Amino acid sequence: MIKAIFFDLDDTLLWDQKSVQSAFDATCQVAAEKYDIDPKALEKAVREEARKLYASYETYSFTQMIGINPFEGLWGNFLDEDENFKKMKEVVPGYRKDAWTNGLKALGIEDEALGYELAERFPQERRKHPYVYEESFQVLDKLKKDYRLLLLTNGSPDLQQTKLAITPELVPYFDHIVISGAFGKGKPDPSIFTHALEKMGIEKDEAMMVGDNLMTDILGASRAGMKSVWINRHDKPKSDDVIPDYEIKHLEELYPILEQA
């Protein structure tokens, strides 16, 4: 019998991709007002430069293990205690400036001052645009009556807490919030799922994981012996290797699943 539901945060309850897109749109528009460039072309160039740079730092393997993507690096401060986060804190100011400056260069614009300005602007815009999926609160309201809820998210504690601080209505729904950067390993490592189960005082067959990422949320739940629900809002391709117990397009589809689970 299911007693608890574990939710992923980014792109499951929070629409992180939309928030990042809004920040790119607003920041690239600043550059388009100064130079005759296509803001979408700048966004594409900056995303490519960010991915390349991010993978070049010694912190890359740590960010992969904890689950921190390049675009979180473009706005996170990483004010965390762990030594790896301290290294990230040192790296990110230069990383941001270089990602934006190199993106401009890719479009033939040599303007380091503007690169710095855009690098500083992007985090401000990201904080201004928190989006929660329209059904998130309604579903959490209903589920909270019958189930215990836990938030299981990959990332830097400082950055994930920042996301929650700008969407404070989410926090009270959860009995516990488990963040990979605080635990020391990220999804899909089964140990973080076991840790979450221990915090809730339940067995693996008494919890269900809901998340949007096959390779972290669903694979990790499977490794930990938990049932999983893949929320696939955008028709992502299925995988032959990672198979969720259930697949849904909308969080409200959880209700009938839970009735039969």
Sequence and secondary structure as in RCSB ss.txt:
>XXXX:A:sequence
MIKAIFFDLDDTLLWDQKSVQSAFDATCQVAAEKYDIDPKALEKAVREEARKLYASYETYSFTQMIGINPFEGLW
GNFLDEDENFKKMKEVVPGYRKDAWTNGLKALGIEDEALGYELAERFPQERRKHPYVYEESFQVLDKLKKDYRLL
LLTNGSPDLQQTKLAITPELVPYFDHIVISGAFGKGKPDPSIFTHALEKMGIEKDEAMMVGDNLMTDILGASRAG
MKSVWINRHDKPKSDDVIPDYEIKHLEELYPILEQA
>XXXX:A:secstr
   EEEE  BTTTB HHHHHHHHHHHHHHHHHHHSS  HHHHHHHHHHHHHHHHHHSTTHHHHHHHT  HHHHTT
     SSHHHHHHHHHHHHHHHHHHHHHHHHTT   HHHHHHHHHHHHHHHHH   B TTHHHHHHHHHTTSEEE
EEE S HHHHHHHHHTSTTSGGG SEEEEHHHHT  TT HHHHHHHHHHHT  GGGEEEEES IIIIIHHHHHTT
 EEEEE TT     SS   SEEESSGGGHHHHHHH 
